[in-house]
Amino acid sequence: MGLYSKYLMPRIVDFACRGEPNRRQREKVVPRAAGRVLEIGAGSGLNLPHYDPGKVEHLFALEPSAEMWAMSGELQRKVEFTTQHVAAGAEAIPLESATVDTVLVTYSLCTIPNPTPALEEMRRVLRLDGELVFCEHGLAPDAGVRRWQRRLNPIWKRMGGGCNLDRDIPGLVRDGGFDIREMQTMYLPGLKPATYNYWGVASPRP
């Protein structure tokens, strides 16, 4: 891993994800998490202030970058529940099957190299009556915006730590073994190819 990826990229990603529109999206979805929670791509802990402390028992914070998770130290100290860093990728989650009540994934499916196997792993560790809570940017509904997403994606991916602009989020969730129960969509303020958001709740398919 080069110096750019190890030290500079975590700070760039943290800065990009701190925007006010993204913060408002986190406020909508993160409080839904309850019980034993697995957060996928916990990053620098930007979701931590938005959890409902009365609902969360324990947080497994899956984040392969130790440098990124180290940036969450101050936020961790402020929460009222226990946290545990899980230094692994989402394609091989080191937890036993059916051991978490909620899987939360926000702005991470765009960067996971193999999203379908990762979602299958999320389904494996989730209790059958649990929930996948998601908030992601992805493929836009407008043909013109989609064309720009595909044009920009190669350079965007190289500069943004593997972030893809044009992933079909609901399609990936369904392919990973989930049924979507609730979903909303909209463009957030900003560059349209990067701001079409999907957020909602899905149940693991038996």
C-alpha positions as CSV (number, residue, x, y, z in Angstrom):
1,M,0.0,0.0,0.0
2,G,1.5,3.4,-1.1
3,L,1.7,6.5,1.1
4,Y,-1.2,8.1,-0.9
5,S,-3.5,5.2,-0.2
6,K,-2.4,4.7,3.4
7,Y,-2.3,8.2,4.7
8,L,-3.7,10.8,2.3
9,M,-6.7,8.9,0.9
10,P,-8.4,8.3,4.3
11,R,-8.4,12.1,4.9
12,I,-9.7,12.8,1.4
13,V,-12.5,10.3,1.9
14,D,-13.3,11.7,5.3
15,F,-13.5,15.2,4.0
16,A,-15.7,14.2,1.0
17,C,-18.1,12.3,3.3
18,R,-18.5,15.1,5.8
19,G,-20.7,17.2,3.5
20,E,-24.0,18.6,4.9
21,P,-26.2,16.7,2.4
22,N,-24.6,13.4,3.4
23,R,-24.9,14.3,7.1
24,R,-28.6,14.8,6.7
25,Q,-28.9,11.4,5.0
26,R,-27.1,9.8,7.9
27,E,-29.6,11.4,10.3
28,K,-32.4,9.7,8.4
29,V,-31.1,6.1,8.4
30,V,-28.6,5.5,11.2
31,P,-31.1,5.8,14.1
32,R,-32.9,2.8,12.6
33,A,-30.1,0.5,13.7
34,A,-30.8,-1.5,16.8
35,G,-29.4,-4.4,18.9
36,R,-26.1,-5.9,17.9
37,V,-25.1,-3.7,14.9
38,L,-22.6,-4.4,12.2
39,E,-21.6,-1.3,10.3
40,I,-20.0,-2.0,6.9
41,G,-17.2,0.5,5.9
42,A,-17.3,2.3,9.3
43,G,-14.6,4.7,8.0
44,S,-13.7,7.6,10.3
45,G,-16.8,7.1,12.4
46,L,-19.1,9.7,10.8
47,N,-22.1,7.6,11.7
48,L,-21.3,7.3,15.4
49,P,-23.1,10.5,16.5
50,H,-26.3,9.4,14.8
51,Y,-26.9,6.1,16.5
52,D,-29.7,6.0,19.0
53,P,-27.9,5.0,22.2
54,G,-31.1,3.6,23.7
55,K,-31.4,1.1,20.9
56,V,-27.8,-0.1,20.2
57,E,-26.3,-2.8,22.4
58,H,-23.0,-3.2,20.6
59,L,-21.4,-2.0,17.4
60,F,-19.1,-4.1,15.2
61,A,-17.3,-1.5,13.1
62,L,-16.0,-3.2,10.0
63,E,-13.3,-1.1,8.4
64,P,-10.3,-2.6,6.6
65,S,-8.2,0.6,6.9
66,A,-6.7,0.9,10.4
67,E,-5.7,4.5,9.5
68,M,-9.2,5.4,8.7
69,W,-10.8,3.9,11.8
70,A,-8.1,5.5,14.0
71,M,-9.5,8.9,13.0
72,S,-12.8,8.0,14.9
73,G,-11.2,8.0,18.4
74,E,-12.8,11.1,19.7
75,L,-16.2,10.1,18.3
76,Q,-15.9,6.6,19.9
77,R,-15.3,8.1,23.3
78,K,-18.6,10.0,23.1
79,V,-20.9,7.1,22.4
80,E,-22.8,5.2,25.2
81,F,-22.4,1.7,23.7
82,T,-19.5,-0.6,23.2
83,T,-17.6,-0.6,19.9
84,Q,-15.3,-3.2,18.4
85,H,-13.2,-2.6,15.3
86,V,-13.3,-5.4,12.8
87,A,-10.3,-5.1,10.5
88,A,-11.6,-7.0,7.5
89,G,-13.2,-6.6,4.1
90,A,-16.9,-7.1,3.6
91,E,-16.4,-10.1,1.3
92,A,-15.2,-12.2,4.3
93,I,-16.8,-11.0,7.5
94,P,-15.2,-12.7,10.6
95,L,-18.4,-13.1,12.5
96,E,-20.6,-16.2,13.1
97,S,-23.7,-16.6,11.1
98,A,-27.0,-15.1,12.4
99,T,-25.3,-13.1,15.2
100,V,-26.3,-9.5,14.4
101,D,-29.6,-7.7,14.5
102,T,-28.8,-4.9,12.1
103,V,-26.4,-4.4,9.3
104,L,-25.8,-0.8,8.4
105,V,-24.1,0.3,5.2
106,T,-23.8,3.9,4.2
107,Y,-21.7,5.1,1.2
108,S,-19.7,1.9,1.1
109,L,-21.3,-0.3,-1.6
110,C,-19.7,2.0,-4.2
111,T,-16.2,1.1,-3.1
112,I,-16.4,-2.6,-2.2
113,P,-14.6,-4.5,-4.9
114,N,-17.0,-7.4,-5.0
115,P,-20.4,-6.1,-3.8
116,T,-22.6,-9.2,-4.4
117,P,-20.4,-11.6,-2.3
118,A,-20.2,-8.9,0.3
119,L,-24.0,-8.6,0.5
120,E,-24.2,-12.3,0.7
121,E,-21.9,-12.2,3.7
122,M,-24.0,-9.5,5.3
123,R,-27.0,-11.7,4.9
124,R,-25.2,-14.6,6.4
125,V,-24.3,-12.8,9.7
126,L,-27.7,-11.2,10.0
127,R,-30.5,-12.8,12.0
128,L,-33.4,-13.9,9.9
129,D,-35.6,-11.3,11.6
130,G,-32.9,-8.6,11.3
131,E,-32.6,-5.6,8.9
132,L,-30.2,-4.3,6.4
133,V,-30.3,-0.5,6.6
134,F,-28.7,1.2,3.6
135,C,-27.9,4.6,2.2
136,E,-25.9,4.8,-1.0
137,H,-25.2,6.8,-4.1
138,G,-25.5,5.1,-7.4
139,L,-26.9,4.7,-10.9
140,A,-29.1,7.7,-11.8
141,P,-32.5,7.3,-13.5
142,D,-31.9,9.9,-16.2
143,A,-30.2,8.8,-19.4
144,G,-28.1,11.9,-19.7
145,V,-26.8,11.6,-16.1
146,R,-26.1,7.9,-16.6
147,R,-23.9,8.7,-19.7
148,W,-21.8,11.1,-17.6
149,Q,-21.6,8.6,-14.8
150,R,-20.1,6.1,-17.2
151,R,-17.7,8.7,-18.8
152,L,-16.5,9.9,-15.4
153,N,-16.3,6.6,-13.6
154,P,-12.8,5.4,-14.7
155,I,-11.0,8.5,-13.4
156,W,-13.4,9.0,-10.4
157,K,-12.7,5.4,-9.3
158,R,-8.9,6.0,-9.5
159,M,-9.0,9.2,-7.6
160,G,-11.7,8.2,-5.1
161,G,-10.3,5.1,-3.5
162,G,-12.3,2.7,-5.7
163,C,-15.6,4.6,-5.6
164,N,-18.0,3.8,-8.5
165,L,-20.6,6.3,-9.7
166,D,-22.9,3.9,-11.5
167,R,-23.7,0.9,-9.4
168,D,-27.3,-0.4,-9.4
169,I,-27.8,-0.3,-5.7
170,P,-31.3,-1.9,-5.5
171,G,-30.2,-4.6,-8.0
172,L,-27.1,-5.4,-5.9
173,V,-29.2,-5.6,-2.7
174,R,-31.6,-8.0,-4.3
175,D,-28.8,-10.1,-5.9
176,G,-27.2,-10.3,-2.4
177,G,-30.2,-12.2,-1.0
178,F,-32.4,-9.4,0.3
179,D,-35.9,-8.2,-0.2
180,I,-36.3,-4.4,-0.1
181,R,-39.1,-3.4,2.2
182,E,-38.7,0.4,2.1
183,M,-36.8,2.6,-0.3
184,Q,-36.6,6.3,-1.2
185,T,-34.5,8.0,-3.8
186,M,-33.5,11.6,-4.7
187,Y,-30.7,13.7,-6.1
188,L,-28.8,15.4,-3.3
189,P,-27.3,18.9,-3.9
190,G,-24.1,18.8,-5.9
191,L,-22.7,17.1,-9.0
192,K,-25.6,15.0,-10.4
193,P,-23.5,12.0,-11.5
194,A,-22.3,11.6,-7.9
195,T,-25.4,12.5,-5.9
196,Y,-28.3,10.2,-6.8
197,N,-29.1,8.5,-3.5
198,Y,-31.0,5.4,-2.5
199,W,-31.9,4.7,1.1
200,G,-34.1,2.2,2.8
201,V,-34.5,-1.1,4.6
202,A,-34.2,-4.7,3.4
203,S,-34.9,-8.1,5.0
204,P,-32.7,-11.2,4.5
205,R,-34.3,-13.7,2.2
206,P,-34.9,-17.1,3.8
